[in-house]
Amino acid sequence: MQFFKSVFGFIFAILAGLLIIISLIIVTLIYAIILRFGGVNAVQIANKLSKIWAHYVLFCSGARLKVFGKDLIRPKETYVFVSNHRSYLDIPVCAIATDNTFKFLAKDELGKAPFLGYIIRTLYITVKRQSVRDRVMSLKKMESELKQGVSVFLYPEGSRNKTNELLTEFLDGAFTVAINTGTPIAVCTIYDTRKILQPGNLFKLIPGKVNAWWEQPIETKGMTKKDIPALKEKVRGLMEKRIQG
């Protein structure tokens, strides 16, 4: 049975990959047109396109998403969104999970990928994680976006969790930005994406259910850098509670 499951996962991954790659080429051209002629609303229009494409990616991947607590997130409010990260599928899940316009924080290396790199360079905020200077600049860029009413989305673990632990250590970035700007933190916990697409195994895709759960946003006004450790633990506790069920 395990053998047939592996063969099915391999074939399904190849077919899904081909469909997603073809759509990526088409979507990149549409993004280019939007960013060239969309004017002041270009980012908002591109963000809506991202959500449509995210639905398509999850459909091709056989992921059936259900979002809980979405009513807790106000579409016109500005937030620092944070989520756990165990699979590449977390990105389209996050895009669909909220109606707000936002920008992801992404590692600089992704901006070099064919087609996808163009989208990341133009619509995301990128950071060279090895560079202290670049990390500081990325924080300033996020603060600037928040002040303009555009939310930001970060994975406080920094990268995908490839361990057997529920969560890896949280970095300070998301919490620093939220406190510096007095922006509420909105916590989204994703579970079961790893069962569909495991880290480091792009050639095994098993259809299944994915759940995303929002919490009541956490206010940060009046907080200082001294509050970062406690804030991190609060967010971590919320995520762990959801993951453990």
N, C-alpha and C positions, 0 to 999 in steps of 0.2 A: 504493500500500500504506500509506504514512504517513497519507494522508487517512482511510482506513477505520479505521486504528488509533486516530486521534484521535476519530473519531465514536463508535467502540466505547467508548473511555475516557470520553467525555462521558456517554453513556447509562448506562454501568455506574456512574459516580460519582453520578448523579442517583438511581438505584434504591438504591444502597448508602446514600446519604445519607438517603433517606426511611426506610429500615428502621432505621437507627441513631438517627435523631431520635425515631421512635416508641418504640423500646426505651429511649431516654434518659428519656422522660417516665415510663414504667412503672417503670424502675429507681430514679428519683428518689423516687417514692412509697414504694417498698420500703425505700430508705435511711432515709426519714423515720420509717417504722414501726420499723425496727431501732434507730435512734438514740433513739427515744422509749421503747421497751419492752425493749431488749436488755440493759439493766443494765450490769454491769461488763465483760461480754464483747461489748459493742456494737461496739467498734472491730475486734475479731477477726472477728466475723460479717460486718461491712460489708466488711472486707478480702477475705474469701472471695467475697462477692458481686461485688466489683470484678474479681476474677480470672475469674469466670464470664462477666461482661459483656465483659471484654477478649477472651475467646475468641470471643464472638459478633461483636464489632466486627471482629476480624481475619477471621473467616469471611465476613462481609458484604463486606469489602474485597478478598477474594480472596487474602489473604496466608497462605501456608503456612509456619508457623514451626517451626524446628528449633533446640533449645537444646543447646549443648555444654558440658560441664564442670559441669553442675548439681549433681553429687555433691560438688563442692568446697565448696558452700555448705550449712552445717548449718541446718536449718529452725528450730531453737530458739536459735540464736546471734544476737547483735545485731551489726549491721554498719552502716557508712556505705557505702551502695551508690552507685556512680558509673557513668555511661554517656555515650557520645557521643550527639549529638542532631542529626538531619538531617531528620526528618519527624514529623508529628503521630502517625503510627502507632507511633513509638517508645514512647509512653506505655502503650498496651495490651501491647506486647511486654514492657516492663519488668514490668508487673503479672503476666504469665504466667511470666516467666523464673525467678522464685523463689517458694518456698512460704512464705517468711518474712512476718510481719506488719510492714508498714512504712508510713511516711507520706512522700509526695512533698513537695518544696519547689516551690512554684508562684508565678508572678508574680501580684501582687494583682489585676491587670486581669481575669484569668480568673475571678475570684470574682464578677464582675458579669454573667457570661453567664447567659442563661435556663436554668433547670434544672441545667445543668452547674455553674453558679456555686454552687448550694447544696451540691453534692457537694464541691466544692473548698474552700469556706469551712468545712465541718464535718469533713472528713476529711484535708485537706492542711494544710501549714504555708505560709502565704502571706507574700510580702515585696514591699514597694514598693521597687523597685530604685533609684529616684532618691533615696530617703531613707536617709542614713547611719544615723540612729537606728533606722529600721525594719529595716535589714540587721543591726544589732547585736542587736535583739530577736529576729529570726528565728533567729540563731545560738544564743541562749539557749534558745529554744523547742526547737530540735533537740537541744541538749545535755540538756534536761530529758526529752525523749522517750527518748533513748538510755539515760539512767540508769534509766528505768522499764522497760527491756527492749524498747522499740519501735524498730526500725531506721528509718533515714531514707534517702531516695533523691534524689540531686541530679544535675543535669547541669552539670559543672564549666565547660562553655563558656558557661553563663549563659542562652543562648537557642539556637534552632535555627541550625545552621550553613548559611547560604545561599550560601556561597562555593564555589569549586572546590578549596579546600584540604582536606586530609584532616580536619584539626581546626582550630578557632580557638583563640585564647588561653584558657588556663584561669584561672578566678578562684580565690581562696584559700579560700573558704567551706567546702567539703567537707573540705579538708585540715586547716583550723583546728579544726573540730568534732571530727574524728577524733582529732587529737593532744590536744586539751583533755580528751577523755573516755577516751582510751586505747582507742578502739574500732577494730577492724580495718577496713580499706577493702577492699571487694569490687568488682572491676572487671568490668563487662559491656560488651562491644563488640558493637554492632549494625550489620549491613550489609545493604544492598539494600532497606531501607524507602523510600529516596528514589526508587528505580526504580518503585515502586508508586504512591506519592503524593509528588509533588515539592513543595517549599516554594513557597507562593504560588500553587498551581494546584490548588484543591480540585475542579475540574471535569474532572479527567483522572485516572482511576484504572485502572491496568493490573495485573491479577492476576499473582502471581509468588511466588517463594520468599524467605523472610527467615531469616537466621541470627543467633543470639545466642550469644556465647562468653564463658564465665566463666573467670577466672584464679584461681590460688591466692590467697586473701585475704592482704593485706599487714598485718602487725602494726605498731601505732603506739605501743605502750607504751614509755615511756622517751624518746620523741621530744619535741622542743621546737619552737617557732616557727621556729628556725633551720633546721630540717629540711624546712620546707614546700617550698622551691624544688626540692630533690632528689626529694622525694616526688611532686611534680607531674610532674617529668620522667620518673620511673619509670612512673607511670600512663599518661602520654602515650605513652611508648615501647611499652607493652603494647598500647594501642589501635591505634597506627599499624601495628604488626607484624601484627595481625589483619586490619585493613582492607586492607593491601597483600597479604595472603595469603602 
